[in-house]
Structures are given as C-alpha cells and as structure tokens.
C-alpha cells in the first residue's frame, strides 16, 4: 500500500499537468484571454480585487468602510450575495502572480485541473478503477461544456465543485473508518464550501444519503456524526443569517413543488446535453457497484440532484457542475464493467480503450460545440478613459447593454493605477432602478429632459456608451441626450463589434467641474450597507 501511495504522488503530478494542458487548450479556443468578463465573472473579479487592494493598502480603514469606498468606485463587489472564501483565495493568487486577466483565468484553470486530478485519484485509489477508466472520468469532466464555461471565466462553480468533491473524500473516509477526525474534516470543508456560494449547502444532504446507502445507521447515535452540524452552525450560521436577504433577492423562482417539477425536467435536459445519452446509459450499469467509495459517490450525486431540484435560485447549466465528478466516476465504473465482458475477445487494455474511446466520441461533439467569446470593445476603450480622466472629476458614466455594463466596470478597475481612483457609475443606478434581478428593472425618469438634468446635476464628464435598442430605457435616453446636446459631445474613441460598437464621449458642459465625492459615494455605495 505504501509503494502505491508513493507512485500515486508522482503519477498525480503528471496527470494534473496533462489535464491542465487540456483545460488551457479549451480556454485558448474559447478566446477568454482576450475578451471581457461576463456579469457574474466581473463581480467575482472585482470582489477578489477589492480584498487584494485592501490588504495592499495596509488596513488603514476598517473592512466595512473600505468595502463601501471601493464599491462606490467599482460597484460590483459581490460579498454578501456570495460568501468571501473564494475571494480570499483569489486575492492571495493575485499577490502571488498578478491581478491581470490572464492570471485570474489561470486560477480557474488550476482549480479545474485540480478537481479533475482529484477525480482521477479517487477513481484509482478508492474505486480501484484502471488508469484508462479513471483518466476518462477526469478528462470527461474537463471537456464537458459545463466545465468549459466555468474554467473560461472567473466563476464560483468550479471552486464549489472542488470543495464539494474534497468534502466527499473526507466523508467516505469517515464512513469507512468511523473516526471522528474525518467527520470533523468534512465539516470544515463543508463550511468553506458554504462560504464560497450558497449551493455549498447541498453538502448537508451527503451524510444522510451516505449513511442510508451504506446502512450505517449506528453512526447517527455517535457524537462524531454531528460534528459538521456544530462546525457549520458556529462558522457559517451567522453569515447566512445576516446575508440571506441579499441571497434570496437573486432567486429566480419560489420554493415549492411548482419549481421542483420545472427543475426536474430542465436539469434532465441539461444533463443529457452535457454528457450524452450513451454515458447516462453506461452510468446505470455503474450504479450496481458495491464498494463504500462508490456508495459515497452516489450519495454526492443524490445530494446535488435533490438540492438543485429544490433550491429555487435559478436553473442554469453551470449549477450542475458539482454533479459531474460523481456522475462521471459512475460512468467509469459502468464502462469498466462493460470492458471486463469484452476481455473474453480482446486484451484488457484494448477493451478499456475501446469502451472509453467510444464514450469520448459520443461526448466530443458537445465539447467542441462550445462557442467562442466575442470581444465587446470595453477592453480597448478603458485606456482611453484613463487618458482623459480629470483629477478633479474622476467619473465615467457607463450606459451600455444590460449584459455589458458589469464588463465595462471590471475593465476600468483592472487598469486603475491607484485603485480605487475612478467612479465607474452604472447607468442602471444613476438613471434606472428596480430590484436585484434584471426583470425588476425600471427607468428612473420618464422624460428625456429629466434624465439630462440628472446627468448635468452630477457633472458627468465622460460617458461610455453602447447601444441597446429594445433593452434598458436609460441607454436609449442617453443616446437621445447626446444627439440633442449643445454643445455636442466630443467622440474620444470607438471600439467593438460593428453590430454593437462601444463609444467614449466627453461632455463639454462638465469641463472644469468638480465631482461631489460625497454625493457619488452615497449614490453608488452598496445598498445593503446603507
């Protein structure tokens, strides 16, 4: 056993390197290193950047005061709606490497490859899979469209998947050894997962499923079984009690059977599209494996599925990312069983290669069908904003499509030489309103003259504009104001795609004006802390 463990350490490094190469290949293919971040990714980037800059500042302000100050400049800090754990890791990564786009995307690649390597190791060490079968499970995870979406952006779904899978490893050890130290470790990892994102709470379902599948009912009477409840209750409970209102504001649905019926159907479609019918059929064969390690995998699979079909946050492909490692390990077990039957007619490795090669071919079209990200233009215009930033009035109004507003702010923050030193004002805050979700959006002003007066009242010197016909009302209002303005706005630069160009304008009427910092801070600061 010791010899195998030593070999595994060398082997896992080589496997990790191979998997990381595949991840980076798909990142390059997606064009993510050249494109702006999406909505949530922009917020995750800004949140980690805020912690990085706060530490770099030497803690001269209190953490809440600094958060308010940073958010008033770059109003995308998501701490509260999401937990702070990943952002702390992201900030540390930024110190080790840099806060650049390439750096944080390589963090995503690192976490994806680490998760896949853990899947490989678990398959070989805990499920006694052959190396071809284990590498299939790890590689299939990496190339899945769901994983590609997470690894080609700064998202929380891959970190959650990693934390959830590590928690499973700890709990399987607890089931096998019944030693309380592994239950303690599970509780610590579960708390960390829940402080990354709310769906880390799915780990609460792992112990009951694992105990039931392994028929170890006696564990329930032991104090060690309840250690995770104590750990999570003391460390995560207060955070969730304080932030639940912010989290629930982002729910797209309501609790109840109506949501569950919809989620069951939609999540099934997502799963079928992501891994394919052949893999799901082979997984049915794998379910009949009897080892404790496989029953733990089944417990995680059940926990993710039940949670995602009952918690009404939203129905999106990426929310099923934690389901992929257990599912693909079960597929690998089923594929190994099929290969064992084929060994009557061919060598063992050839049989495995045939089965898993065929499965890869069935999954390949979906893996290669993932789209290439298109550049928006904000990356090119961000330096132009900084070239025209006025020291006395460091403000730019972002009037852009609802899917682009956050991307523009992240680009401006990324190249700020003295963060935070620019007020990147969301048009949806200055000229719009409503709740957390876009469906709640309402324009603040019904008349063009009112919107123009608001822009004048705040002495806005620069406007970063992207047309949004049929979208947010205030974006159309800004364009109308520009066309009717006297003296006319000065065009400083244009970039982006022809169908959705981005333009930067200077407003001559604001020339020489001084920003009212207190007023901007009140407007753009975090609402939850006001």
N, C-alpha and C positions, 0 to 999 in steps of 0.2 A: 504493500500500500504506500509506503514512504517513497519507493522508487517511482511509482506512478505520479505522486504528487509533485516530485521534483521535475519530472518530464513535463508535467502539465504546465508548470510555470514558464518553461521555455516555449512550449507549444502555444500557450495562450498569447504570448507576445507576438509570435508570428501570425497567429490567426487575427489578432487585433490589427496588425499592420495591413493585412490583406483586406480586412473588412473596411478599415478606414480609407484605403485606396478606392474601394468601390463607392463609398459614401461621397468622397470628394469628386470622383468622376461624375456622379449624378448631380452634385452641386454645380460643377462647371457646366454641365449640359443644360441645367435649368437657367443659367445666366444670373444666378443670385448674387454673384460677386460684383455685378455692375448695376444692379437695379436697386431702387429704393425699397425700404421695408414696407410691409403692409400695415394695416390698422393695429392689430394686437401686437405684432412684432415691433412696431415703432414704440409702443408703450413699454414693452418689456426691455427694449434697448435703453430708453430714457430712464427707466426705474433703476437699472443697474448702473447707468452713468451717474445718476444722482448720488447713489451710495459711494461710488468711486470718488466723485468730486468732494463729497462731504468728508471722507477720510483724508483726502489730499489737502483739504482746507485746514486741517489741524483741529477740528471740532471747536472752532471759535464760536459757533452758535449752537443752541440746543437742537436736537434732531428734528423736532416738530417745526421749530422756527425755520430751520434750513430747508426742510421739505416744502413749506409754504413759499419760501423765497424762490427756490428752484422751480417749483411748479408754476409760479406766476410768470416765469420767463418761458418755460417749455412745458405747457400744460398737458402733459401726457403721463405723469407719474401714476402708476397703477397700484402702488402699495395700499392695501386696504381692500380693493376689489380682488386682488391676488395677494397671496402671502409673500413675505420678504425673503424666504430662504434662497430661492434661485438667484435673486438679485444680489445677495451677498456673495454667492459663488461667482456670478458674472463680474462683480466688481473686483474680486480677487484676480480673476482671469485678466481683466483689463490692466491691473497693476503688473502682472507677470509679462504681458505681451503689449497690448495697447487697446484703446477704445475704438479702434478702427472697424470698419465694416468687415474686412477680411478676418480680423481677429475674432470677433464675436461669432461669425459664421463657422469658423474653425472650432469654436467651443461647441456649437451644435453638432458638428461632425464628430468631435471627440466623444460627446455623450451618446450619440447614435452608435458609434463603433464599440464603445464600452458596453452598452446594453446588448449588442449583438454578440460580443465576446462572452458576456455572462451567459447568454442563451447557449452558446456553443459549449462552454464549460459545464453548465448544468446538464446538458444532453449527454455528454461523455461521462461525467463523474457521478451524476445522480440517477440517470435513466439508462446507463450502460449502452448508449447508442454507439454505433460505429461512427468514425470520424466523418465519413461522407454524409451520413444522415444528420449529424449534429451541425455540420457546416451548411447543409441545406437549410435547416431551421434558422440559423443565424443570417445566412445570405438572403433568404426569402424575406426576413424581417427588413433588412437593409433596402432591398429593391422595391418593397411594397409602396404603392402610391401614397398611402397614408404616412409612411415613414419619410418618404422623399419630401413631402410637404413640410414636415416638421424639421428635417435636417437642412433644408434650404432656406430657413428663416430663423429668427430668434424667437422661438416659441416655447411654451411650457410643457407641451405634450410629450416630448422625448424625455426631459428630466423626470416627469411624473412616471413615465413608463419604466425608466431605470430604477427609480426609488421603489416603485411597486414590486418590481421583479426581485430586487435585493431583499425586500421585506419578505417575499415568498420564500426565498432561500433560507432565511433565518427561521421562518415558522415551520418549514419542513424539518429542519434540524430539531426544533422543539418537539414536534410530533414523534420523531424517530427516537430521540434520547430522553424526552420528558424532563430535560434540565431547564430550570427556570431562567438561566442566563440567556438562552436563546429566545425565550418569550420576552425578556427584557430588551434584547436587541431588536426584536420585531417591533416592540412599542416605540423605541427610539426612532427607528427608520420610518414607522408609520406617522409619527409626529412630524418628522421632517417633510414627508410627502404632503401632509395636510397643510403645511406652511409654505408649500410651493403653490398648490392650487386646490380648490375645493374638492375636486373629484378624487383626491387622495383619500377621502373619507370612505371610498369603496373598500379599503383595507379592513374596515370594521366587519365586513362580511366574510373575510377569509377564515378567521378562527371557527365560526360555527360550521361553515362548509367543510373545512379541513377535518374537524372533529367528527362530523357526520360521515364523511366519505371513508375515514379510517376507522370508524366505530370505536373511538377512544373516548367514550362518554365520561370515564372516570376523571379525565383531566379537568372537567368543569368544576369539580369539588376542590381542586388544588389552588392555593393562593397564587402560584405562578401563572396560572391561566388568566388571571385578572390583572396582572401587572400592566399590560398595554393600556387597559382602561384607565388605570391610575396615571400613567405617564402622559397619555394624550389629554386626559381631563385637566391635569395641572398645567401642561405647557401650551396646549392648543385651545382648550376650552375658553379661556378669557379672550383670546384673539378672535375666535369665531363669534363669541357673544357681542363683541364690540363692532365687528365688521359685517355681520350677517345682513344688515340693511343694505349696505353697498353691494354685496354679492347678489342678493335677491333682486336688486334693481335690474340686473342684467339678465334675469331669467326670461326666456322667450315664451315659456309655457307656464301652466299652473299644475300643481300637484294633483294627481288623481288618475283614475282608470282611463280617462279620455287620452291623456298624454301617453300612458303606457301602451295603449293599443296602437297609436300612431308610431311610437318609438320602436316597437317590436317589428313592425313592417319596414320602416325606413332603415333601421340598423341592419336588418337582414339583407336588404338590397346593397347597402354599403359593403357589408362583409363579403357578399357574393362577388361584387365588382372588384374588390381589393385582392382577394386570394384565389378566386375562381371556383367553379363547381367541382372540378377534379380534386382539389386539395380538401374541400369540405367533405367529400365522399370518403377520401382516404382517412380523414380525421375520425370518422365514425368507426373505422377499423381500430384506430389507435386508442379509442376510449376504453377498450376492453383490457388494456394493460393493467397489471395488478400491483405494481410497486408503490411504496409510500410516496416516492418522489413524483410519480405520475398523478397520484390522487391529490397531491398538493397543487400540481399544475391545474388539474380540473377544478380545484377549489378557487383558484385565482380566476380562471375562465368564467366560472359561475358568478363570482363576486362582481367582476367587471360588467358582465352582461346584465345582471339584475340591477346594478346601480345605474347604468346608462339607460335602462328602460324605465326607470322610476324617478330619477332626479331630473326635474324639468328645466335644466339650464338651456339646452339647445340640442338639436340633432345635427351633428356635423361629422364628417369622415374622421377628422383628427381625434375626436373624443374616444374613438375605439382603438387608439394606438396601444394602450396597456393590454388590450385583448390579444394582440398579435403574438407576443412571445409564448404565452401558454398554448394558444391555438396551433402555432407552427411546430411547437415541440410535440404536440399530439399528432399532427400530420406526419412528423418524422418517425414517431413510434409506429404509426399505421403503415408508413412506407417501408419501414424495416421489416414488419411482419409480411408484407407482400413480397419483399425481396427474398425473405427466407424460403418462401414457397418456390420462387424461381431458381433457387440454388440446386434444385434437382436437375436442371438442364444447363446451368452455366456456373462459372466460379462466383463466389460470394461477392467480391467487389464489383464484378461486372453486373451482377444482379442489382446491387445498390445503385450503381451508376445509371443503369437503365431506368429504374423506377424514379429516382430523384431527378435525373435528366429530363424525363418526360414531364414531371411536375413543374420543373423550371420553365419548360417550353409552354406549358399552359398558363403560367403566370407572367411570362415575358411580355406579351402584348400590352397588358395593363401597365406594367412597369415602364415600358418605353413610350406609352401614350401620354405620359405627363407632359404638360405644356411648358413652354419656355417663357420666362418672365420678361415683360416688356418694360423698358426704361421710360419713366414718366417725364423727366426733364428737370425735376427739382434739384437733383444732384449737380447738374450743370449750372443752375442759376444761384445756388447757395453762395458760392464765392462772390458773385456779382452783388448779392445783398450785402455781404460784408464789406465790399469795396465802397459802398455808398451809405453805410451805416453812419449816422450822425451821433457823436458822443453825447450831445445834449438831448437827443430824441431817438434813442436806440430801439425803434419799434418797426415791425413789419406786420401788416395785416395779411393773413392767408385766406384768400377767398377761392376755394377750389372744390372740386367734386368731393362728395362725402367719402369716397374711398381713397382720396388722395391727401386730405387735409393733414392727417397724422404723419404721413410720409414726408411732407414738406417740413414739418416741425422737427422731425428726427434728423433730417439732413442739415438743417440750420444749427442744431445743437452739436452735431458731430464735429463741425469745423470751428466752433466758437473758441477763440484763443484764450479767453478769460471767463470761462463759464462760471455762472450764468451772466451774460452781459448783453443779451438781446431779448426784448419782449416779442416772442413769436405769437401773435394774437390769433386765436381761432376765430374765423368769421362766424362760425356757428355759436360762439359765445358772445361776441360783440353785437351781432345782428340777428342772432337766432336764439332759440330756447327749446324747452321741452325736457323730457327725461333722459335716462341713460341710453336707451335704445334709439336707433335712427328713426324707427317708426313713430316715436314720440315727438319728432322734430316739429317745431312751429317757427315761422319767421317772427322776429320781434316787431317789425314795422310793416304796416300795410301799404304805406306810401313811400315812393322813391325819395321825396323831399325829407322825410323823417330819417331814413337811413343815411342820406347825405349829411344831414345835420349832426348825426351821431359820429360819423367819421371826422367831421370838422371839429366837433367838440373835444375829441380825444387827440387832435393834432396828428393824425396818422401820416407819416412821411412817405412810407413805402407800401406798395400793395403787390403781393404775389398772387397772380390770378390764373385760374384755369376754368374754361367754360364748362358749364354743367346744365345744358338745356334739358328741361324736364326734371331736373333734380332739385337741389336746395334753392329756395326762393331768393335768399340773400345774395347768392352768387350772381344771379341774373340782375339783381338790383345794383350790385357793384359795377357790372359792365355798363348798365344804363347810366349810372352816375359818371363813369369815365367818359362816355360818349358825349354827355351834356356838359361836362366840366369846362369852366372858363376861369383861368387859363387852362389849356389842355394838359392832361397828364403826360409826362415825359417817358417814353419807352426806353428802358435801360437794357433789355435783352429778352430774347425768346428762345425756347428750347422745347424738346419733347417731340412726341409723335404728331404727325400732320392732323390726324383726326381729333387730337386733344392737346394742343400746344399749351405751354405754360409761359406766361409773360410777367416781367417785373416792371412796375411803373413807379415813378417818383411823382409826388403831388406838390406842385409849386406852391400851393396855398399853405402848406405846412413848413415851408422853408424858414429857418430861423426860429421856429417854435421850440419850446422846452417841454419835455414829457413830464406829466404829473405822475411820478412814480407811485405815490400812494394810491392814486386812482386806478392805475393799471394793476397794481397788486391786489386791490380789492376785487376788481373785475375778473382777473384771470387766475386768482388763487384757488386752491382746492375747495370746492363747495362743502365737502363733508367735514372740513375743519373750520368752517366759518361760523 
